[in-house]
């Protein structure tokens, strides 16, 4: 069984805040964007949040003709962005 995420500052297990969120993963160039499903967890003490539990593959990639429509639809329910460029 997998362990729950642990808050480093509070040293306690995090709790699920929202399942099945959408995350846009950006790899430098916009044509490399992908949308993933994941879960949002939070610390019950300090409210720190973390996104974990990504699916095995993205829902859709920017090269798909319907990408912008799917991205817009996801944005109405909350969309998180993960910029991989460092």
C-alpha positions, 0 to 999 in steps of 0.5 A: 500500500502506498503511503500518504504524502507527509508534510515536512514542516508539521511532520504529519500525513496530508489529507486528500483535498480534491481528486481528479484535478487537471494539471498542465505540464509545460516543457519549455515550448507551448507545443510540448504541453500536456494535460494530466489527471492528478490528486491535490492533497493538503496538510491539515495543520498548515494547509500546505498543498501538494499535487501527486498521483498522476495518471500513467499518461496524459489526457491530451497533448498540445499536438491534438486538434482539440487541445485548446477546447479541452484546456478551456473546459478544464480551466472552468473547474480549476487548472494547475500549471507545472512549468518544467523549464528550469 
